[in-house]
Amino acid sequence: MAIKALLQGNAGNYQIRGTILELGSFDYRAYVHLIPATPRPDLSRSVVSADGMTLQEVLGAAKAQVKSTVGVPVERLEIRTASHFEPVLGLDHLHAGP
């Protein structure tokens, strides 16, 4: 698995933080963390995931999952591709197999 992009944005009362991983040739998965923008007892953290055959497809599926979970569409989404960030120490070893 390789990190292809990092996601950051907001939807309604939630901040969005996420990662898109390349699972194999042309298979992608997004993991999106939904974090309440301000602490409120009626809002909880959530994690959603989405799959796609292309980066565009997985982004569309991730946006749909966010809308389904929080009830409002994604208002802003910044996408930083792998060429625009330094790897986090140890992150590439989280899913390393034997």
VMD Tcl script that draws the C-alpha trace (Angstrom):
set ca {
  {0.00 0.00 0.00}
  {1.22 3.45 -0.86}
  {-0.15 6.79 0.25}
  {-1.35 8.69 -2.80}
  {-2.94 11.76 -1.20}
  {-3.89 13.48 2.03}
  {-7.31 15.08 2.43}
  {-8.34 18.07 4.54}
  {-11.55 20.06 4.53}
  {-14.95 20.51 6.12}
  {-18.58 19.48 5.84}
  {-21.15 21.18 8.03}
  {-20.02 21.06 11.65}
  {-17.21 18.61 10.89}
  {-13.57 18.88 9.91}
  {-12.35 16.30 7.42}
  {-8.95 14.60 7.61}
  {-8.15 11.63 5.43}
  {-5.81 9.54 3.36}
  {-6.09 7.87 -0.02}
  {-4.11 4.65 -0.38}
  {-3.20 2.78 -3.54}
  {-4.01 -0.88 -2.86}
  {-2.69 -2.33 -6.09}
  {-2.72 -1.47 -9.73}
  {-5.60 0.97 -10.13}
  {-7.37 0.13 -6.84}
  {-7.71 2.92 -4.28}
  {-9.23 3.28 -0.81}
  {-9.93 6.46 1.13}
  {-10.17 6.61 4.90}
  {-11.82 9.82 6.10}
  {-11.98 10.98 9.72}
  {-14.89 13.26 10.58}
  {-14.07 15.40 13.59}
  {-16.54 17.86 15.15}
  {-15.24 21.40 14.50}
  {-16.19 22.38 18.05}
  {-16.73 19.98 20.94}
  {-20.46 19.29 21.29}
  {-22.19 16.42 23.08}
  {-24.53 15.82 20.11}
  {-21.66 15.32 17.61}
  {-19.32 12.36 17.62}
  {-16.22 11.44 15.66}
  {-16.62 9.04 12.75}
  {-14.44 7.26 10.24}
  {-15.74 6.37 6.80}
  {-14.04 4.56 3.94}
  {-14.62 4.38 0.21}
  {-13.15 2.38 -2.66}
  {-12.62 3.20 -6.31}
  {-10.76 2.16 -9.42}
  {-9.40 5.71 -10.01}
  {-8.49 8.64 -7.79}
  {-11.49 10.58 -9.13}
  {-13.82 7.67 -8.39}
  {-12.56 7.18 -4.83}
  {-12.84 10.94 -4.16}
  {-16.44 10.94 -5.38}
  {-17.26 7.90 -3.27}
  {-15.60 9.44 -0.20}
  {-17.60 12.67 -0.63}
  {-20.80 10.63 -0.92}
  {-19.94 8.72 2.29}
  {-19.29 11.99 4.14}
  {-22.61 13.45 2.97}
  {-24.43 10.27 3.97}
  {-22.83 10.32 7.43}
  {-23.10 14.00 8.40}
  {-26.14 14.95 6.28}
  {-24.50 17.81 4.36}
  {-22.18 17.84 1.34}
  {-18.46 18.47 1.54}
  {-18.01 22.26 1.44}
  {-14.24 22.41 1.02}
  {-11.71 19.70 0.28}
  {-7.98 20.17 -0.16}
  {-6.05 17.32 -1.72}
  {-2.29 17.05 -1.30}
  {-0.74 14.45 -3.57}
  {2.14 12.27 -2.47}
  {4.65 14.44 -4.34}
  {3.69 17.42 -2.11}
  {4.34 15.99 1.36}
  {7.10 14.22 3.19}
  {6.36 10.70 4.45}
  {5.61 10.48 8.14}
  {8.22 8.38 9.91}
  {6.94 4.82 10.26}
  {3.68 5.43 8.38}
  {4.78 3.34 5.42}
  {5.34 0.41 7.79}
  {1.87 0.35 9.37}
  {0.48 -2.22 6.95}
  {3.67 -4.00 6.03}
  {3.19 -7.73 5.64}
  {5.61 -10.59 6.15}
}
mol new
graphics top color blue
foreach p $ca { graphics top sphere $p radius 0.5 }
foreach p [lrange $ca 0 end-1] q [lrange $ca 1 end] { graphics top cylinder $p $q radius 0.2 }
display resetview
